[in-house]
Amino acid sequence: MAQKNSNIVEYGEPVGMLAAQSLGEPGTQMILRAFHFAGIESTIATSGLPRIVELVDARKKPETPITFVYLTGEYKRNVGKAEQALKRVSEVRMGSVVRRVLENFSKGIIKLVLDTQVLKANELTPGQLAQKVAKKLEARTKVDKDGNILVKLKTKKLTEVRSISVKLMKDVVQGVEGAGKAVLQKDAKTDEFYIIAAGSNIGGIMEIEGVDKSRIYTNDVFAMHRQFGIEAARNTLVKELDTTLREQKINVDKRHLMLIADAMTYSGTIKGVGRHGLSGQKQSVFAKAAYEETVKHLVNAAAFSEIDNMRGVTENILVGKQIPLGTGSVRLAIKKEDMQKVKPKK
């Protein structure tokens, strides 16, 4: 039978070192692999060791952001309604509906040859696109007899015409900017429809009718922080680390991951574990010098007469002193020999 409170950490236990080792050691066994999300051929989700590094380094933009958009009411039960929500979410850029761009520099005209199949798939018309272009560029537009768009610019300069046509291809003509391509999925257990988007603009997605704001989730830690705060970012870090390890059949106690996430977020901002984050912000000169850029830290400390109080683990190991952990965290109050001299009361 387990003792009461047997899971509580003993005083002086090096929990930080255990957490680091518990994540670092399995990381050496992880394979470098990635996998496709069903239905999103262009999106290869980062997994394995690259994903772990991405998370603990606190990189502001993940390599492959993914957002799970859950729906409410009839949107999650009715396929027609779900597809309407999908079209409002899925990002369509001008470059994906234009087959070819022809530039007439002498007349200052850009001709957009449209892909009719892509237009039909997204339920767009040349007239709608022409209006969007006219509003964006404040220029005159016209749809010719072949269904192509002619844009009359106010300039005829070669560099300006080329710059406008390049920027025009990046403009969003439908959906939420930053949401990326989206696909509709059906949950086999709950029998409800939901959307997977290859982007992380959850703020824009949440404004779409039919989206369940309480269940929207993205693997972009910084996007969760911007929208829901530091606690949500911390929970996302734990979830993503745990999911990545479990995908590789590696079992690490969640409490180690929670400690790492707490250390990265306790200040109210998300900090990586490297020299630009937690390791670089230590008070000890020797602790910073032991990690990276040794000479720089020692020279700066000497130049500014910095004092190291030797209260941490790394700096004491470096100079051969007893570390303040385990038995080293206990100070001797009375010697054993002196205790024997004390006569017990009868």
KEZA-909322 format. One line per 2 residues: number of its first residue (from 1); their letters; for each residue x, y, z of N, C-alpha, C. Coordinates in steps of 0.001 Angstrom, whole numbers, plus 500000, padded with zeros to 6 digits. Layout:
residues N
NUM = A = X:Y:Z:X:Y:Z:X:Y:Z; ...
This chain:
residues 346
1 = MA = 500839:498801:500000:500000:500000:500000:500876:501251:500000; 500599:502175:499098:501416:503390:498973:501210:504297:500180
3 = QK = 502308:504919:500596:502222:505841:501713:501459:507091:501312; 500874:507739:502303:500149:508985:502054:501138:510052:501575
5 = NS = 500742:510811:500566:501580:511872:499989:502903:511335:499439; 502909:510092:498960:504143:509490:498447:504619:510138:497150
7 = NI = 503710:510872:496478:504099:511521:495226:504647:512932:495423; 504684:513415:496653:505210:514758:496911:506733:514724:496850
9 = VE = 507322:515713:496249:508776:515758:496070:509458:516010:497411; 510560:515288:497636:511326:515472:498862:512042:516829:498836
11 = YG = 512277:517359:500027:513011:518628:500146:514421:518446:499580; 514830:519384:498745:516178:519324:498164:516274:518526:496886
13 = EP = 515145:517998:496395:515150:517215:495151:515435:518138:493958; 516377:517763:493082:516699:518622:491916:515660:518472:490805
15 = VG = 514481:519029:491002:513362:518825:490069:513655:519374:488670; 514384:520493:488609:514713:521075:487304:515596:520165:486484
17 = ML = 516611:519588:487152:517521:518674:486465:516789:517420:486000; 515902:516903:486852:515125:515709:486489:514218:515977:485296
19 = AA = 513589:517162:485289:512698:517523:484173:513494:517655:482879; 514667:518298:482972:515506:518477:481782:515988:517137:481249
21 = QS = 516408:516260:482155:516889:514940:481758:515753:514085:481189; 514569:514219:481781:513422:513419:481340:512971:513782:479936
23 = LG = 513229:515010:479519:512898:515416:478148:514097:515256:477219; 515285:515556:477732:516491:515515:476897:516910:514124:476489
25 = EP = 516866:513177:477428:517319:511811:477114:516429:511131:476056; 515079:511167:476211:514248:510569:475156:514404:511292:473816
27 = GT = 514770:512584:473879:514959:513347:472642:516052:512764:471764; 517041:512106:472396:518123:511487:471610:517631:510233:470892
29 = QM = 516506:509684:471347:515954:508472:470728:514899:508782:469677; 514543:510050:469543:513455:510406:468623:513947:510447:467184
31 = IL = 513100:510005:466288:513466:510020:464871:513064:511347:464244; 513762:511704:463193:513452:512950:462484:512410:512629:461430
33 = RA = 511174:512884:461744:510124:512546:460786:509021:513586:460807; 508189:513543:459786:507024:514431:459707:505887:513615:459102
35 = FH = 504674:514100:459225:503542:513360:458669:502531:514330:458067; 501735:513815:457123:500714:514625:456460:499437:514625:457284
37 = FA = 498777:515783:457312:497434:515820:457895:496453:515393:456812; 495495:514575:457190:494522:514053:456231:493796:515192:455529
39 = GI = 493837:515174:454196:493096:516170:453422:493882:517417:453100; 494964:517668:453833:495773:518864:453532:497113:518388:452985
41 = ES = 497142:518106:451679:498329:517527:451059:499545:518429:451188; 499311:519743:451144:500425:520696:451163:500978:520912:452570
43 = TI = 500257:520423:453589:500676:520670:454965:501302:519425:455564; 502606:519476:455790:503317:518391:456441:503612:518854:457856
45 = AT = 502966:518240:458832:503100:518687:460217:504463:518300:460773; 505152:519270:461359:506440:519006:461978:506242:518126:463197
47 = SG = 507056:517077:463301:506922:516154:464422:508307:515738:464894; 508329:514869:465919:509598:514356:466401:510481:515421:467023
49 = LP = 511797:515212:466923:512771:516113:467544:512681:517556:467044; 512480:517799:465724:512362:519196:465272:511229:519954:465965
51 = RI = 510127:519268:466256:509002:519914:466936:509340:520215:468395; 510030:519302:469074:510455:519534:470455:511371:520750:470527
53 = VE = 512336:520816:469621:513279:521946:469583:512528:523249:469324; 511567:523206:468410:510752:524373:468070:510000:524899:469292
55 = LV = 509505:523994:470110:508734:524379:471295:509611:524932:472403; 510690:524232:472761:511526:524685:473885:512362:525907:473517
57 = DA = 512581:526127:472231:513280:527348:471790:512338:528549:471739; 511037:528295:471899:510002:529340:471856:510085:530146:470557
59 = RK = 510071:529438:469436:510095:530121:468132:508736:530743:467860; 508747:531990:467441:507500:532752:467335:506570:532248:466246
61 = KP = 507134:531642:465192:506287:531116:464119:506604:529640:463918; 505657:528750:464221:505914:527324:463988:506038:527043:462502
63 = ET = 506794:525992:462190:507003:525644:460789:505689:525278:460103; 504860:524525:460810:503567:524124:460236:502443:524376:461248
65 = PI = 501896:525591:461271:500775:525858:462179:499521:525115:461736; 498802:524573:462709:497547:523858:462441:496499:524364:463439
67 = TF = 495293:524662:462942:494212:525107:463829:493021:524163:463690; 492499:523734:464846:491306:522890:464875:490121:523783:465213
69 = VY = 489196:523891:464254:488042:524782:464391:486791:523934:464584; 486249:523970:465792:485020:523231:466082:483809:524143:465874
71 = LT = 482692:523541:465511:481499:524300:465133:480392:524152:466170; 479419:525041:466088:478303:525024:467046:476974:524744:466329
73 = GE = 475971:524353:467131:474606:524200:466619:474494:523324:465397; 473723:523813:464412:473480:523025:463201:474708:522974:462291
75 = YK = 475659:523867:462515:476886:523867:461698:477689:522583:461903; 477648:522026:463113:478437:520823:463371:477691:519533:463001
77 = RN = 476398:519637:462703:475605:518450:462356:475231:518397:460877; 475038:519580:460269:474586:519672:458877:475789:519903:457956
79 = VG = 476005:519003:457015:477176:519102:456136:477134:520360:455272; 475937:520758:454849:475814:521968:454031:476237:523213:454806
81 = KA = 475775:523325:456043:476140:524458:456903:477635:524436:457219; 478161:523232:457445:479586:523087:457756:480444:523543:456579
83 = EQ = 480002:523231:455362:480749:523653:454172:480700:525165:453993; 479579:525782:454391:479487:527257:454349:480537:527870:455286
85 = AL = 480648:527320:456495:481648:527806:457452:483056:527577:456918; 483252:526441:456248:484557:526110:455675:484987:527159:454647
87 = KR = 484053:527567:453767:484364:528551:452730:484681:529920:453327; 484033:530235:454464:484314:531519:455118:485672:531514:455812
89 = VS = 486128:530323:456196:487411:530204:456909:488583:530044:455946; 488464:529137:454976:489574:528774:454095:490104:529973:453306
91 = EV = 491396:530197:453423:492037:531357:452795:492295:531090:451308; 491788:531984:450462:492028:531896:449016:492735:533172:448582
93 = RM = 493921:533025:448027:494680:534189:447562:494544:534340:446052; 494777:535549:445587:494628:535847:444163:495505:534932:443308
95 = GS = 496707:534626:443804:497633:533780:443050:497108:532393:442758; 496180:531904:443592:495649:530556:443388:494505:530516:442374
97 = VV = 493892:531670:442068:492793:531703:441092:493232:532310:439753; 494448:532854:439714:494966:533449:438473:495947:532477:437828
99 = RR = 495677:532138:436563:496536:531188:435854:497775:531863:435288; 497598:533109:434824:498717:533830:434205:498510:535333:434355
101 = VL = 499622:536069:434528:499574:537528:434630:500308:538121:433440; 499602:538973:432683:500219:539634:431520:500303:541133:431801
103 = EN = 501507:541689:431673:501733:543101:432004:502026:543895:430726; 501247:544932:430507:501476:545841:429379:502030:547142:429957
105 = FS = 503372:547263:429916:504018:548409:430576:503767:549721:429836; 503631:549659:428500:503432:550893:427715:502070:551527:427994
107 = KG = 501069:550691:428322:499722:551206:428595:499374:551212:430089; 500246:550589:430908:499964:550510:432351:498773:549635:432661
109 = II = 498683:548495:431954:497543:547577:432129:498059:546198:432568; 497389:545627:433553:497673:544254:433983:496477:543389:433614
111 = KL = 496751:542290:432909:495696:541357:432526:495814:540097:433371; 494733:539756:434076:494711:538570:434928:493918:537476:434228
113 = VL = 494623:536428:433788:493967:535290:433140:493537:534325:434239; 492241:534163:434431:491707:533411:435563:491589:531915:435275
115 = DT = 491710:531130:436359:491506:529673:436286:490034:529403:436613; 489257:529084:435600:487803:528937:435774:487433:527793:436723
117 = QV = 488222:526730:436728:487925:525587:437595:488091:525958:439075; 489171:526684:439381:489408:527109:440766:488340:528115:441193
119 = LK = 487961:529008:440280:486903:529981:440573:485591:529275:440915; 485260:528270:440097:484016:527539:440308:484044:526784:441630
121 = AN = 485196:526173:441949:485332:525403:443193:485140:526287:444422; 485557:527540:444302:485434:528474:445437:484207:529374:445331
123 = EL = 483347:529089:444333:482112:529845:444118:482385:531345:444002; 483369:531670:443173:483721:533067:442904:483458:533366:441435
125 = TP = 483207:534652:441122:482995:535083:439735:484038:536127:439361; 484336:536267:438070:485286:537307:437646:484852:538702:438088
127 = GQ = 483528:538941:438094:483024:540250:438519:483356:540554:439977; 483210:539540:440840:483536:539726:442257:485010:540045:442447
129 = LA = 485856:539315:441720:487296:539561:441817:487661:540946:441308; 487023:541358:440217:487297:542678:439638:486966:543783:440640
131 = QK = 485849:543621:441360:485469:544613:442385:486490:544668:443522; 486978:543495:443948:487969:543440:445030:489272:544122:444600
133 = VA = 489688:543876:443349:490923:544473:442842:490772:545987:442731; 489618:546441:442214:489372:547881:442062:489406:548589:443412
135 = KK = 488836:547942:444435:488805:548527:445781:490200:548547:446402; 490952:547481:446174:492287:547363:446761:493264:548357:446146
137 = LE = 493262:548446:444820:494241:549288:444128:493730:550687:443812; 492432:550913:444047:491804:552182:443652:492072:552451:442168
139 = AR = 491845:551397:441376:492081:551476:439929:490834:551016:439179; 490796:551319:437893:489666:550893:437056:489883:549450:436603
141 = TK = 488835:548646:436692:488922:547244:436258:487783:546930:435287; 488043:545926:434456:487030:545504:433482:487183:544012:433214
143 = VD = 486049:543321:433047:486076:541899:432709:485851:541779:431209; 486813:541160:430482:486675:541048:429019:485772:539873:428650
145 = KD = 485587:539652:427348:484660:538624:426870:485100:537204:427225; 486403:537013:427484:486915:535684:427844:486870:535436:429351
147 = GN = 486343:536408:430097:486252:536253:431544:487526:536594:432291; 488433:537321:431638:489673:537753:432285:489529:539189:432788
149 = IL = 490360:539581:433738:490262:540908:434349:491354:541822:433810; 490953:543012:433363:491908:544032:432920:491958:545130:433978
151 = VK = 493163:545415:434451:493353:546426:435498:494130:547590:434915; 493504:548786:434874:494168:550001:434348:494785:550756:435521
153 = LK = 496118:550802:435547:496841:551458:436632:497065:552936:436353; 497415:553673:437406:497682:555105:437268:499135:555370:436894
155 = TK = 499932:554315:436828:501351:554455:436508:501724:553546:435347; 502794:553926:434636:503313:553112:433540:504770:552723:433782
157 = KL = 505289:553073:434952:506672:552735:435286:506817:551233:435453; 507848:550685:434840:508051:549241:434818:508128:548660:436237
159 = TE = 508954:549275:437090:509142:548750:438453:507857:548816:439268; 507085:549891:439109:505849:550050:439870:504777:549075:439415
161 = VR = 504650:548883:438085:503673:547932:437548:503999:546516:438017; 505302:546156:437956:505720:544819:438395:505472:544627:439891
163 = SI = 505777:545648:440676:505583:545580:442128:504103:545396:442473; 503223:546118:441770:501772:546012:442016:501266:544615:441666
165 = SV = 501733:544070:440538:501257:542743:440122:501723:541650:441077; 502937:541792:441611:503456:540801:442575:502645:540865:443874
167 = KL = 502391:542078:444369:501613:542246:445604:500173:541779:445427; 499645:542004:444211:498261:541634:443923:498045:540128:444054
169 = MK = 499054:539341:443676:498949:537880:443747:498869:537376:445197; 499344:538188:446135:499345:537776:447545:498076:538190:448290
171 = DV = 497236:538991:447636:496013:539472:448300:495013:538337:448525; 494332:538400:449669:493310:537403:450003:491983:537835:449386
173 = VQ = 491372:536950:448602:490112:537280:447934:488905:536612:448601; 489185:535616:449448:488100:534943:450168:488663:534273:451414
175 = GV = 487852:534199:452474:488272:533533:453696:488999:534451:454657; 489614:533861:455660:490315:534606:456711:491807:534644:456399
177 = EG = 492359:535842:456353:493787:535969:456100:494576:535357:457254; 495518:534487:456902:496314:533815:457928:495744:532488:458383
179 = AG = 494554:532144:457868:493941:530856:458245:494491:529714:457410; 495017:530033:456238:495549:529003:455353:494461:528161:454719
181 = KA = 494888:527147:453976:493930:526239:453351:493246:525419:454444; 491953:525199:454295:491200:524454:455314:490424:523319:454675
183 = VL = 490219:522264:455458:489442:521111:454985:488420:520732:456059; 487349:520081:455612:486284:519654:456529:486516:518195:456924
185 = QK = 486386:517923:458223:486552:516564:458741:485319:516188:459567; 485155:514882:459784:484050:514414:460623:484591:513521:461725
187 = DA = 484227:513835:462958:484663:513056:464109:483830:511773:464177; 484514:510636:464116:483818:509339:464109:483107:509059:465435
189 = KT = 483638:509591:466537:483054:509318:467859:481816:510168:468125; 481935:511482:467882:480822:512390:468200:479907:512644:467011
191 = DE = 480338:512218:465820:479539:512399:464612:479336:513875:464252; 480278:514727:464645:480164:516155:464326:481253:516577:463344
193 = FY = 480957:517621:462574:481914:518152:461612:482809:519196:462280; 484061:519232:461856:484975:520274:462326:485949:520603:461191
195 = II = 486666:521686:461342:487555:522181:460281:489004:522140:460755; 489895:521700:459872:491335:521789:460131:491903:522817:459163
197 = AA = 492540:523852:459700:493102:524930:458878:494619:524953:459012; 495295:525199:457893:496764:525223:457870:497284:526624:458154
199 = GS = 496785:527239:459221:497208:528575:459638:496858:528758:461093; 497146:529943:461652:496900:530119:463089:496292:531479:463455
201 = NI = 495563:532091:462510:494893:533366:462829:493568:533064:463532; 493651:532638:464801:492434:532238:465506:491531:533433:465822
203 = GG = 492118:534623:465927:491315:535821:466167:490350:536071:465027; 490845:535957:463798:489999:536143:462615:489002:535018:462437
205 = IM = 489427:533779:462726:488546:532621:462568:487379:532692:463548; 487638:533187:464759:486601:533245:465788:485465:534196:465433
207 = EI = 485700:535111:464497:484663:536048:464081:483675:535430:463093; 484006:534251:462577:483147:533581:461595:481930:532958:462289
209 = EG = 480765:533136:461675:479530:532582:462230:479588:531057:462253; 479178:530463:463379:479144:529012:463503:480372:528416:464169
211 = VD = 481392:529233:464426:482618:528730:465057:482451:528719:466571; 482820:527597:467188:482741:527458:468646:483989:528095:469260
213 = KS = 483841:529283:469818:484980:530035:470355:485607:529349:471571; 484828:528548:472288:485333:527923:473510:486194:526693:473233
215 = RI = 486160:526184:471986:486903:524947:471700:487968:525105:470628; 488124:526291:470073:489117:526491:469020:490520:526286:469596
217 = YT = 491375:525634:468819:492728:525315:469320:493731:525345:468174; 494930:525899:468451:496010:525885:467475:497294:525427:468144
219 = ND = 498177:524810:467371:499466:524377:467916:500483:525522:467968; 500069:526725:467551:500919:527920:467615:500812:528512:469024
221 = VF = 501858:528328:469829:501841:528756:471242:501679:530271:471350; 502348:531026:470490:502276:532485:470566:500903:533005:470145
223 = AM = 500246:532319:469202:498882:532708:468802:497918:532485:469956; 498078:531391:470692:497237:531123:471863:497486:532172:472949
225 = HR = 498737:532580:473086:499083:533612:474079:498428:534945:473735; 498497:535332:472462:497912:536614:472031:496400:536626:472231
227 = QF = 495751:535514:471978:494291:535466:472014:493728:535176:473406; 494377:534268:474151:493795:533804:475412:494650:534065:476649
229 = GI = 495885:534517:476476:496716:534827:477639:497783:533791:477932; 498603:534086:478948:499791:533266:479245:499436:531883:479770
231 = EA = 498315:531750:480503:497927:530430:481019:497601:529475:479873; 496918:530007:478867:496584:529182:477692:497858:528771:476953
233 = AR = 498828:529700:476879:500103:529400:476220:500841:528294:476973; 500804:528378:478300:501462:527366:479137:500832:525999:478917
235 = NT = 499495:525945:478904:498791:524676:478696:499043:524117:477297; 499156:525014:476312:499449:524586:474941:500842:523971:474856
237 = LV = 501802:524578:475549:503169:524037:475588:503169:522610:476137; 502472:522408:477261:502404:521082:477890:501762:520081:476937
239 = KE = 500633:520475:476347:499893:519586:475442:500728:519207:474217; 501390:520197:473619:502171:519940:472407:503396:519069:472688
241 = LD = 504073:519318:473799:505219:518478:474180:504764:517040:474422; 503675:516892:475164:503151:515569:475499:502700:514823:474248
243 = TT = 501990:515520:473359:501493:514900:472122:502651:514442:471242; 503670:515294:471106:504826:514968:470259:505560:513740:470778
245 = LR = 505728:513643:472096:506407:512483:472689:505577:511214:472535; 504266:511317:472746:503398:510137:472647:503312:509615:471216
247 = EQ = 503396:510515:470239:503401:510090:468832:504571:509147:468544; 505677:509353:469288:506870:508525:469096:506920:507357:470088
249 = KI = 505779:507136:470787:505686:506050:471777:506684:506236:472927; 506919:507504:473292:507809:507815:474420:506951:508338:475563
251 = NV = 507075:507704:476724:506248:508071:477874:507072:508880:478879; 506752:510142:479002:507400:511039:479973:506314:511575:480898
253 = DK = 506551:511510:482215:505569:512005:483179:505217:513456:482869; 503933:513733:482830:503457:515060:482437:503953:516156:483381
255 = RH = 504252:515799:484635:504679:516809:485600:506041:517402:485250; 506882:516617:484582:508159:517159:484102:507907:518232:483033
257 = LM = 506985:517920:482132:506648:518856:481053:505984:520110:481617; 505164:519932:482648:504496:521076:483284:505515:522016:483928
259 = LI = 506563:521432:484525:507600:522255:485154:508367:523063:484108; 508672:522429:482978:509378:523126:481890:508510:524265:481352
261 = AD = 507219:523981:481143:506297:525003:480637:506141:526141:481645; 506099:525805:482935:506014:526839:483981:507236:527739:483962
263 = AM = 508415:527132:483827:509658:527912:483807:509710:528845:482600; 509119:528412:481484:509139:529216:480260:508117:530347:480281
265 = TY = 507088:530238:481139:505976:531207:481078:505690:531961:482378; 506396:531636:483472:506035:532228:484777:506171:533744:484804
267 = SG = 507014:534297:483938:507247:535748:483920:506125:536513:483227; 505188:535801:482593:504109:536469:481853:504363:536537:480366
269 = TI = 505587:536195:479966:505931:536102:478539:506499:534712:478284; 506581:534331:477008:507113:533012:476661:508601:533146:476362
271 = KG = 509410:532436:477140:510859:532488:476973:511389:531108:476623; 512339:531062:475695:512986:529801:475352:513958:529399:476444
273 = VG = 514503:528195:476324:515426:527720:477353:516884:528041:477027; 517140:528615:475876:518510:528878:475431:519115:530146:475994
275 = RH = 520198:530585:475352:520937:531746:475871:520166:533054:475725; 519160:533080:474855:518339:534287:474716:517129:534246:475651
277 = GL = 517014:533169:476413:515875:533022:477324:516310:532733:478738; 515928:531563:479254:516157:531228:480657:517636:531140:481014
279 = SG = 518436:530453:480195:519853:530279:480516:520614:531599:480486; 520245:532474:479555:520947:533750:479430:520543:534780:480466
281 = QK = 519464:534504:481227:518983:535478:482211:519307:535082:483650; 520149:534075:483817:520555:533676:485172:521405:534781:485811
283 = QS = 521332:534879:487139:522088:535904:487856:523570:535553:487937; 523873:534263:487976:525255:533829:488149:526080:533988:486876
285 = VF = 527268:534567:487020:528185:534737:485880:528681:533379:485408; 529092:532527:486367:529623:531205:486012:528570:530332:485342
287 = AK = 527311:530435:485795:526228:529639:485201:526016:530027:483735; 526066:531326:483449:525913:531787:482058:527124:531376:481217
289 = AA = 528310:531487:481820:529545:531153:481097:529639:529650:480809; 529026:528822:481672:529099:527368:481498:528221:526884:480363
291 = YE = 527245:527725:479932:526298:527282:478901:526810:527614:477503; 526922:528871:477171:527397:529306:475855:528095:530652:475989
293 = ET = 528906:530983:474999:529612:532279:474938:530409:532533:476225; 531236:531575:476590:531990:531611:477852:532842:532871:477996
295 = VK = 533656:533139:476998:534606:534269:477075:533865:535592:477226; 532785:535761:476478:532028:537023:476526:531525:537307:477935
297 = HL = 530946:536299:478588:530391:536488:479930:531480:536787:480961; 532613:536092:480865:533697:536302:481827:534339:537677:481643
299 = VN = 534517:538092:480400:535113:539415:480121:534192:540527:480618; 532890:540399:480340:531929:541412:480798:531875:541490:482320
301 = AA = 531915:540310:482971:531884:540278:484434:533113:540947:485029; 534272:540716:484406:535511:541342:484886:535498:542848:484643
303 = AF = 534979:543243:483494:534961:544674:483139:534036:545477:484045; 532924:544869:484468:531946:545595:485286:531954:545168:486758
305 = SE = 532988:544437:487177:533176:544029:488581:531932:543328:489140; 531403:542367:488394:530219:541632:488854:530589:540640:489956
307 = ID = 529640:540368:490837:529850:539448:491959:528954:538225:491762; 529536:537035:491938:528772:535789:491862:528648:535219:493275
309 = NM = 527431:535134:493789:527199:534657:495150:527187:533130:495273; 527377:532424:494176:527514:530958:494166:526336:530261:494869
311 = RG = 525123:530652:494522:523950:530061:495166:523298:528962:494328; 523712:528835:493073:523102:527841:492187:523883:526552:492119
313 = VT = 523450:525655:491238:524069:524338:491091:525271:524393:490158; 525074:524962:488960:526106:524960:487924:527397:525622:488400
315 = EN = 527280:526787:489003:528478:527524:489415:529270:526799:490497; 528581:526071:491388:529276:525319:492441:529979:524089:491891
317 = IL = 529361:523433:490900:530025:522300:490233:531283:522791:489529; 531189:523958:488920:532289:524521:488143:533538:524757:488989
319 = VG = 533352:525165:490234:534514:525457:491096:534776:524338:492111; 534019:523249:492016:534269:522101:492875:533695:522199:494269
321 = KQ = 532702:523015:494467:532070:523133:495793:530837:522232:495865; 530373:521993:497088:529173:521187:497281:527950:521943:496767
323 = IP = 527098:521244:496012:525932:521911:495418:524808:522018:496452; 523999:523059:496375:522906:523252:497352:521665:522435:497016
325 = LG = 521851:521117:496836:520744:520210:496550:520906:518945:497381; 519809:518254:497629:519874:517019:498402:520468:517261:499778
327 = TG = 521456:516437:500153:522101:516625:501466:522879:517927:501528; 523267:518449:500367:524005:519723:500330:523146:520917:500697
329 = SV = 521835:520727:500714:520940:521835:501070:520692:521909:502578; 521273:520962:503323:521089:520919:504780:522335:521455:505471
331 = RL = 522162:522352:506447:523281:522892:507209:523349:522182:508568; 524571:521834:509020:524759:521138:510278:524513:522081:511448
333 = AI = 523598:521696:512335:523261:522540:513487:524055:522146:514725; 524282:520834:514922:525029:520369:516102:525744:519070:515751
335 = KK = 526937:518907:516247:527718:517717:515939:527178:516513:516705; 527394:515325:516141:526933:514086:516759:527606:513862:518119
337 = ED = 528917:514211:518194:529665:514035:519446:529077:514897:520565; 528658:516106:520188:528077:516996:521189:526719:516492:521661
339 = MQ = 525989:515805:520810:524687:515255:521180:524830:514171:522248; 525937:513408:522195:526164:512339:523150:526452:512858:524551
341 = KV = 526943:514116:524602:527265:514719:525890:525999:515187:526627; 524934:515365:525843:523686:515834:526452:523024:514661:527172
343 = KP = 522808:514817:528479:522205:513744:529278:520674:513853:529198; 520031:512770:528812:518558:512807:528743:517947:512963:530140
345 = KK = 516863:513664:530230:516190:513866:531517:515481:512585:531938; 515572:512274:533225:514914:511075:533747:513485:511382:534189
